[in-house]
Amino acid sequence: MYYQTKALFTRIALDDLDFIITNLETKTIQYQKPTVLFYEGQIPIVGYIIVDGEVSLSRNKKIKNILKKGFIFGVRELFHNGKVSMEAKVSTMAQIIFIDRSMLHEILDEKHGEQLKTLFQTLVFENFYEHAH
């Protein structure tokens, strides 16, 4: 069995983005285009938050979505050890925050405050369904 999301990405309010930047002990990494963050069918090792720039999501080499500032993606798949349904590639110079598995568990265990826990619980547990493999 593996888990797959109905939606790979979610846009959060910019106030929530500012709160994450301020309260998480992580750094923002700058990427040049055309850096591939993950490939279609891969199980991600981190989740991503776009602070600035753009990331394109494509399936079968066709762009399906362009994500900008405030989008979080790959977090559900990271938590549930699920495969991503699209490739993610930096399409303009971008600043991105990584959320690794241990940080995600710390957030969900409320080590970074109730507000972050509530936000990430929604991201991790919303829109999931089980898929037989």
C-alpha angles and dihedrals in degrees: 000000000000133000126237131184127232087221124028094201143039131193116224129200114270089239088059090048090052089048091052092048091049099043107036120084095228137105132236115243122207119222132190122216132289096032113142111221095186140344129239110274094020122127104233121234092204139021120234137224119192111222094172138351131031138290122194122214116208138179121199088358092300118118110240101171141010113213122202140178113332098027120129118196140170093027096111092047090048093053096043095038088239132158119253115239096214143034116254118211130173104245099182130017102293141188111216136181118214121217109198124198095261092050091048090053090048090052092049090047088057096245089135098043140280095276094058091043092054093047094049094043087060092048094047103041105032121099099007126146132175117249122197113232 
